[in-house]
């Protein structure tokens, strides 16, 4: 692939943008997200971006007849964006000769959920193809692909292009797969897997909001564990409400289309 063209997120309009996404959407998590989506709708966020895992940890399959699939089809029909979020969201095994950096990413940063870290190309391709087929078989059309933990080899973006995806993300940017363009869009997320991570996140999330206050596009990434903690849930609602005073809510695909990404 030729080097990506990057910009600072400049938009056709003067509005700053907020993109709220729900990560790790499965038959086990969608009900909590549905309730949270109602709270966001009361604030004026009527359309959202859903990152769907079709075979959660290799055990929970999204079937066409499931209430979760029906819910997601309904949301997509009303303008929400659906994204393929890996196949299982689980990293299995430890490769020979693993570097210390990759060990930290696999075990600490992502808690064994960096599914696409150091995969052979044929396995990577097979996982994405199967995940896409499961979603499409359930009547859900994914606009893009985002790897768990935003960890995906940049030299494999050509595979996403071949499979027809329009968008992907890294931690700091949104990438147009077909246009080969990239826009800076910092993400604000929390880590609620343990008590100390949750306590730290309560301080980090507002700090990141201040740090990225001038960014044209800001992403907020919600995870299921965030909604299990009442204090974290309240923090997100208050934080998003503040962002909406200066930002227009958009889905990932609607914003990307508006700027030709």
C-alpha positions as CSV (number, residue, x, y, z in Angstrom):
1,X,0.0,0.0,0.0
2,X,1.2,3.5,-0.7
3,X,1.6,5.8,2.4
4,X,-1.6,7.0,3.8
5,X,-2.6,10.7,3.3
6,X,-3.4,12.1,6.7
7,X,-5.0,15.3,7.9
8,X,-6.0,16.8,11.2
9,X,-9.7,16.0,10.9
10,X,-10.8,19.2,9.1
11,X,-14.5,19.1,8.2
12,X,-16.8,20.6,5.7
13,X,-18.7,22.3,8.5
14,X,-17.4,24.2,11.5
15,X,-19.0,21.7,14.0
16,X,-16.8,19.6,16.1
17,X,-17.9,16.0,16.2
18,X,-18.5,13.3,18.8
19,X,-18.6,9.6,17.8
20,X,-19.9,7.3,20.5
21,X,-19.3,3.6,19.9
22,X,-20.3,0.5,21.9
23,X,-17.6,-2.2,21.9
24,X,-17.8,-5.9,22.4
25,X,-21.5,-6.2,21.4
26,X,-22.7,-9.8,21.7
27,X,-25.9,-11.6,22.8
28,X,-24.5,-11.3,26.4
29,X,-24.0,-7.5,26.4
30,X,-26.6,-6.0,24.0
31,X,-29.3,-5.6,26.6
32,X,-27.2,-3.4,28.9
33,X,-26.2,-1.4,25.8
34,X,-29.9,-1.0,24.8
35,X,-30.7,0.6,28.2
36,X,-27.7,2.9,28.0
37,X,-28.7,3.8,24.4
38,X,-32.0,5.0,25.8
39,X,-30.2,7.4,28.2
40,X,-28.1,8.7,25.3
41,X,-31.2,9.2,23.2
42,X,-32.6,11.4,25.9
43,X,-29.6,13.6,25.4
44,X,-30.1,13.8,21.7
45,X,-27.8,10.9,20.5
46,X,-30.2,9.0,18.4
47,X,-27.7,7.0,16.2
48,X,-24.7,5.0,17.5
49,X,-21.8,2.9,16.3
50,X,-21.9,-0.8,17.3
51,X,-18.7,-3.0,17.3
52,X,-20.1,-6.5,17.0
53,X,-18.2,-9.7,17.9
54,X,-19.9,-12.6,16.0
55,X,-18.3,-15.5,18.0
56,X,-17.5,-14.2,21.4
57,X,-14.5,-16.0,22.9
58,X,-15.3,-18.9,20.5
59,X,-18.4,-19.8,22.5
60,X,-21.2,-17.3,22.0
61,X,-22.4,-17.3,18.4
62,X,-24.6,-14.5,17.0
63,X,-27.4,-16.4,15.2
64,X,-29.9,-14.8,12.8
65,X,-32.8,-15.8,15.0
66,X,-31.3,-14.3,18.2
67,X,-32.9,-11.3,19.9
68,X,-29.5,-9.6,19.7
69,X,-29.4,-9.9,15.9
70,X,-33.0,-8.7,15.6
71,X,-32.1,-5.7,17.8
72,X,-29.0,-4.8,15.7
73,X,-30.9,-5.2,12.4
74,X,-33.5,-2.7,13.8
75,X,-30.9,-0.3,14.9
76,X,-29.1,-0.5,11.5
77,X,-32.3,0.1,9.7
78,X,-32.7,3.3,11.7
79,X,-29.3,4.7,10.8
80,X,-26.8,3.1,13.2
81,X,-23.4,1.9,12.0
82,X,-22.4,-1.7,12.4
83,X,-18.7,-2.7,12.6
84,X,-17.1,-6.1,12.6
85,X,-15.0,-6.3,15.8
86,X,-12.9,-9.4,15.2
87,X,-14.2,-12.9,15.2
88,X,-13.8,-14.1,18.8
89,X,-12.1,-11.1,20.5
90,X,-9.7,-13.6,22.1
91,X,-6.0,-14.2,21.7
92,X,-5.2,-17.9,22.1
93,X,-1.7,-19.4,22.5
94,X,1.7,-17.7,22.9
95,X,3.9,-17.6,19.8
96,X,7.5,-18.8,20.0
97,X,10.0,-16.0,20.3
98,X,7.3,-13.5,21.5
99,X,8.9,-10.1,22.3
100,X,8.5,-8.5,25.7
101,X,6.5,-5.7,24.1
102,X,4.0,-8.1,22.6
103,X,3.8,-10.1,25.8
104,X,2.8,-6.9,27.6
105,X,0.2,-6.0,24.9
106,X,-1.2,-9.6,25.0
107,X,-1.3,-10.2,28.8
108,X,-1.5,-6.7,30.4
109,X,-2.8,-4.1,28.0
110,X,-5.5,-6.3,26.4
111,X,-5.9,-9.1,28.9
112,X,-5.5,-11.8,26.2
113,X,-8.0,-10.1,23.9
114,X,-5.5,-8.8,21.2
115,X,-7.0,-11.3,18.7
116,X,-5.0,-10.0,15.7
117,X,-1.6,-9.6,17.3
118,X,1.2,-11.4,15.4
119,X,-1.1,-13.6,13.3
120,X,-0.1,-15.3,10.0
121,X,-1.8,-13.6,7.0
122,X,-3.8,-16.7,6.1
123,X,-5.3,-17.1,9.6
124,X,-6.0,-13.3,9.8
125,X,-7.8,-13.4,6.5
126,X,-9.8,-16.5,7.5
127,X,-10.9,-14.9,10.8
128,X,-12.1,-11.7,9.1
129,X,-13.9,-13.6,6.3
130,X,-15.7,-15.9,8.8
131,X,-16.7,-13.0,11.0
132,X,-18.1,-11.0,8.1
133,X,-20.0,-14.1,6.9
134,X,-21.6,-14.6,10.3
135,X,-22.7,-11.0,10.5
136,X,-24.1,-10.9,7.0
137,X,-25.8,-14.2,7.6
138,X,-27.6,-12.6,10.5
139,X,-28.8,-9.8,8.3
140,X,-26.2,-7.2,9.6
141,X,-24.1,-5.4,7.0
142,X,-20.8,-4.2,8.5
143,X,-19.5,-0.9,7.1
144,X,-16.0,-1.4,8.6
145,X,-13.7,-3.6,10.6
146,X,-12.0,-2.6,13.9
147,X,-9.7,-5.0,15.6
148,X,-10.0,-5.7,19.3
149,X,-7.7,-3.2,21.2
150,X,-7.2,-1.4,17.9
151,X,-4.3,-3.7,17.3
152,X,-4.0,-4.7,13.6
153,X,-1.0,-4.7,11.3
154,X,-1.1,-1.7,9.0
155,X,0.4,-3.6,6.2
156,X,-2.7,-5.8,6.2
157,X,-5.2,-3.1,5.4
158,X,-5.2,-4.4,1.8
159,X,-7.1,-7.4,3.1
160,X,-9.8,-5.2,4.4
161,X,-10.0,-3.4,1.1
162,X,-10.4,-6.6,-0.8
163,X,-13.3,-7.6,1.4
164,X,-15.1,-4.4,0.8
165,X,-14.8,-2.7,4.1
166,X,-15.0,1.1,4.0
167,X,-13.5,2.0,7.4
168,X,-11.2,1.0,10.2
169,X,-9.6,2.6,13.2
170,X,-6.4,2.7,15.1
171,X,-6.0,4.3,18.6
172,X,-5.4,7.7,17.2
173,X,-7.0,7.8,13.7
174,X,-9.9,6.8,11.6
175,X,-8.9,5.3,8.3
176,X,-10.7,5.2,5.0
177,X,-9.9,1.7,3.7
178,X,-11.0,2.3,0.1
179,X,-9.8,6.0,-0.1
180,X,-6.4,5.3,1.6
181,X,-7.0,8.5,3.7
182,X,-6.6,8.9,7.4
183,X,-8.0,11.5,9.9
184,X,-6.8,12.2,13.4
185,X,-9.6,11.3,15.8
186,X,-8.4,10.6,19.4
187,X,-10.3,8.1,21.4
188,X,-11.4,8.4,25.0
189,X,-12.0,5.1,26.7
190,X,-11.9,3.5,30.2
191,X,-10.7,0.3,31.7
192,X,-13.1,-1.2,34.1
193,X,-11.8,-4.8,34.3
194,X,-10.4,-4.3,37.9
195,X,-11.1,-2.0,40.8
196,X,-7.8,-0.1,40.5
197,X,-8.3,0.4,36.7
198,X,-11.8,1.7,37.3
199,X,-10.6,4.2,39.9
200,X,-7.9,5.4,37.6
201,X,-10.3,5.7,34.7
202,X,-12.5,8.0,36.7
203,X,-9.6,10.5,36.8
204,X,-8.3,9.8,33.3
205,X,-11.5,10.1,31.3
206,X,-12.1,13.8,32.3
207,X,-8.4,14.6,31.8
208,X,-8.5,13.2,28.3
209,X,-11.6,15.3,27.6
210,X,-9.7,18.4,28.4
211,X,-6.6,17.3,26.5
212,X,-8.6,16.6,23.3
213,X,-10.9,19.6,23.7
214,X,-9.6,21.2,20.5
215,X,-9.7,18.1,18.3
216,X,-12.2,18.3,15.4
217,X,-13.3,14.7,16.0
218,X,-13.4,12.8,19.3
219,X,-14.4,9.2,19.7
220,X,-15.8,7.8,23.0
221,X,-15.5,4.0,23.3
222,X,-17.8,2.3,25.8
223,X,-17.2,-1.2,27.0
224,X,-19.5,-3.7,28.8
225,X,-17.6,-3.5,32.1
226,X,-18.2,0.3,32.1
227,X,-21.9,-0.3,32.5
228,X,-21.6,-2.8,35.3
229,X,-20.2,-0.1,37.6
230,X,-22.9,2.5,38.6
231,X,-20.3,5.2,39.2
232,X,-18.6,4.6,35.9
233,X,-22.0,4.6,34.1
234,X,-22.8,8.0,35.7
235,X,-19.4,9.3,34.8
236,X,-19.9,8.4,31.1
237,X,-23.3,10.0,31.0
238,X,-22.1,13.2,32.6
239,X,-19.0,13.3,30.5
240,X,-20.9,12.8,27.2
241,X,-23.4,15.4,28.2
242,X,-20.6,17.9,28.6
243,X,-19.1,17.0,25.2
244,X,-22.5,17.5,23.5
245,X,-22.4,21.2,24.5
246,X,-19.7,21.7,21.9
247,X,-20.0,18.7,19.6
248,X,-22.4,17.2,17.1
249,X,-23.1,13.5,17.6
250,X,-22.5,11.4,14.5
251,X,-22.0,7.7,13.7
252,X,-18.7,6.6,12.3
253,X,-20.0,6.0,8.8
254,X,-22.2,9.1,8.6
255,X,-19.3,11.3,9.6
256,X,-16.8,9.5,7.3
257,X,-19.2,9.9,4.3
258,X,-19.6,13.6,5.0
259,X,-15.9,14.2,4.7
260,X,-15.2,11.8,1.9
261,X,-13.3,9.4,3.9
